[in-house]
């Protein structure tokens, strides 16, 4: 029995999940960029929820369930962003309390 048949799997995995090599960046910049992107996405979700509420009020909406889904998605994402901010702030405060 040949084991070479298994080598075909690794080729397929590398195509399905390519390894992304990034240039070495400052981790602080990466975290800041991540927070900025998260805030932008949350803002987009909240704007979409507002538009769906307005369309429901004007009678253009397809259904109440879609409006409620948009509002809840925006609410949950905002709560998540708030918790990430709180945890980052707690970590910063803990570091600042460390004796040097």
C-alpha positions in Angstrom: 0.0 0.0 0.0 1.4 3.4 -1.0 1.2 6.4 1.2 1.7 8.8 -1.7 -2.1 8.9 -2.3 -2.4 11.1 0.9 -0.1 13.7 -0.6 -3.0 14.8 -2.9 -4.9 16.0 0.2 -2.2 18.4 1.2 -2.2 20.0 -2.2 -6.0 20.6 -1.9 -5.7 22.0 1.6 -3.1 24.5 0.5 -5.4 25.7 -2.3 -8.4 25.9 0.0 -6.6 27.6 2.9 -3.7 29.6 1.4 -1.1 30.8 3.9 -1.0 34.5 4.0 2.4 35.9 4.7 2.3 39.4 6.0 5.1 41.9 6.3 6.1 42.5 9.9 3.9 45.3 11.2 3.6 46.9 14.5 1.0 45.0 16.6 -0.3 48.2 18.0 -1.2 49.4 14.4 -2.8 46.1 13.6 -5.0 46.3 16.7 -5.8 49.9 16.0 -6.8 49.0 12.4 -8.9 46.1 13.7 -10.8 48.4 16.1 -11.3 50.9 13.3 -12.7 48.3 11.0 -14.9 46.9 13.7 -16.3 50.4 14.5 -16.9 51.0 10.8 -18.8 47.8 10.4 -20.9 48.5 13.5 -21.6 51.9 12.1 -22.7 50.4 8.8 -25.0 48.0 10.6 -26.6 50.7 12.7 -27.1 52.9 9.6 -28.7 49.9 7.8 -31.0 49.3 10.8 -32.0 52.9 10.8 -32.8 52.7 7.1 -34.9 49.6 7.6 -36.8 51.3 10.4 -37.5 54.2 8.1 -38.6 51.9 5.3 -41.0 50.1 7.7 -42.5 53.4 8.9 -43.1 54.5 5.3 -44.5 51.2 4.3 -41.7 50.2 1.9 -40.4 47.4 4.1 -40.8 43.8 3.2 -41.6 42.7 6.7 -41.2 43.4 10.4 -39.0 40.4 10.9 -36.3 41.7 8.6 -36.4 45.1 10.4 -36.1 43.3 13.8 -33.2 41.2 12.5 -31.3 44.3 11.3 -31.9 46.1 14.6 -30.8 43.2 16.7 -27.7 42.5 14.6 -26.7 46.2 15.0 -27.4 46.0 18.7 -25.4 42.8 19.3 -22.5 44.1 17.3 -22.5 47.4 19.2 -22.5 45.5 22.5 -19.6 43.3 21.3 -17.6 46.4 20.3 -18.3 48.0 23.7 -17.1 44.9 25.5 -13.9 44.7 23.4 -13.3 48.3 24.2 -13.9 47.7 27.9 -11.5 44.7 28.0 -8.8 46.7 26.2 -9.2 49.5 28.7 -9.1 47.1 31.6 -5.9 45.6 30.2 -4.3 49.0 29.8 -5.3 50.0 33.3 -3.8 46.8 34.7 -0.6 47.4 32.9 -0.4 51.0 34.2 -0.9 49.7 37.8 2.2 47.4 37.5 5.1 48.5 39.5 8.3 49.2 37.5 
